[in-house]
Amino acid sequence: MAASAELTVFYNSFAPKPRFVIFGGGRDVVPIAELADRVGFRVAVADWHEGGLHNKFPRAEQIICSPMEVVQRLGVAREDYVLI
């Protein structure tokens, strides 16, 4: 009688953090972006004013463009969370 072989497999599954996209970089958004970062989101903030993002979102992806360009430039997808 032949001995049966036993196979043990170990694996890790890696998934990116969900992304939270915020339209507008006003002062009222700072605590929201900080909270989203703390609970595990990747945060992206888009504003159309040159000074709208200055030093307010150090841990977020930041983009300056018109509101109509944000979706295309950031590649917003179904899986993303969006705050307008």
Contacts in CASP RR format, 6 or more apart in sequence:
PFRMAT RR
TARGET T0000
AUTHOR 0000-0000-0000
METHOD contacts of the structure
MODEL  1
MAASAELTVFYNSFAPKPRFVIFGGGRDVVPIAELADRVGFRVAVADWHE
GGLHNKFPRAEQIICSPMEVVQRLGVAREDYVLI
16 42 0 8 1.000
17 40 0 8 1.000
17 41 0 8 1.000
17 42 0 8 1.000
18 40 0 8 1.000
18 41 0 8 1.000
18 42 0 8 1.000
18 79 0 8 1.000
18 80 0 8 1.000
18 81 0 8 1.000
19 41 0 8 1.000
19 42 0 8 1.000
19 43 0 8 1.000
19 44 0 8 1.000
19 79 0 8 1.000
19 80 0 8 1.000
19 81 0 8 1.000
20 33 0 8 1.000
20 36 0 8 1.000
20 41 0 8 1.000
20 42 0 8 1.000
20 43 0 8 1.000
20 44 0 8 1.000
20 80 0 8 1.000
20 81 0 8 1.000
20 82 0 8 1.000
20 83 0 8 1.000
21 44 0 8 1.000
21 45 0 8 1.000
21 46 0 8 1.000
21 70 0 8 1.000
21 74 0 8 1.000
21 76 0 8 1.000
21 80 0 8 1.000
21 81 0 8 1.000
21 82 0 8 1.000
21 83 0 8 1.000
22 29 0 8 1.000
22 32 0 8 1.000
22 33 0 8 1.000
22 43 0 8 1.000
22 44 0 8 1.000
22 45 0 8 1.000
22 46 0 8 1.000
22 60 0 8 1.000
22 82 0 8 1.000
22 83 0 8 1.000
23 46 0 8 1.000
23 47 0 8 1.000
23 67 0 8 1.000
23 70 0 8 1.000
23 82 0 8 1.000
23 83 0 8 1.000
23 84 0 8 1.000
24 45 0 8 1.000
24 46 0 8 1.000
24 47 0 8 1.000
24 48 0 8 1.000
24 52 0 8 1.000
25 45 0 8 1.000
25 46 0 8 1.000
25 47 0 8 1.000
25 52 0 8 1.000
25 53 0 8 1.000
25 56 0 8 1.000
25 57 0 8 1.000
26 47 0 8 1.000
26 52 0 8 1.000
26 56 0 8 1.000
27 56 0 8 1.000
29 45 0 8 1.000
29 83 0 8 1.000
30 56 0 8 1.000
30 57 0 8 1.000
32 83 0 8 1.000
33 43 0 8 1.000
33 45 0 8 1.000
33 57 0 8 1.000
33 60 0 8 1.000
36 43 0 8 1.000
37 43 0 8 1.000
37 59 0 8 1.000
37 60 0 8 1.000
41 81 0 8 1.000
42 61 0 8 1.000
43 57 0 8 1.000
43 59 0 8 1.000
43 60 0 8 1.000
43 61 0 8 1.000
44 60 0 8 1.000
44 61 0 8 1.000
44 62 0 8 1.000
44 63 0 8 1.000
44 74 0 8 1.000
45 53 0 8 1.000
45 57 0 8 1.000
45 60 0 8 1.000
45 61 0 8 1.000
45 62 0 8 1.000
45 63 0 8 1.000
46 62 0 8 1.000
46 63 0 8 1.000
46 64 0 8 1.000
46 65 0 8 1.000
46 67 0 8 1.000
46 70 0 8 1.000
46 73 0 8 1.000
46 74 0 8 1.000
47 53 0 8 1.000
47 62 0 8 1.000
47 63 0 8 1.000
47 64 0 8 1.000
48 64 0 8 1.000
48 65 0 8 1.000
48 66 0 8 1.000
48 67 0 8 1.000
49 64 0 8 1.000
50 64 0 8 1.000
52 64 0 8 1.000
53 62 0 8 1.000
53 64 0 8 1.000
61 74 0 8 1.000
63 70 0 8 1.000
63 73 0 8 1.000
63 74 0 8 1.000
65 73 0 8 1.000
70 76 0 8 1.000
76 82 0 8 1.000
END
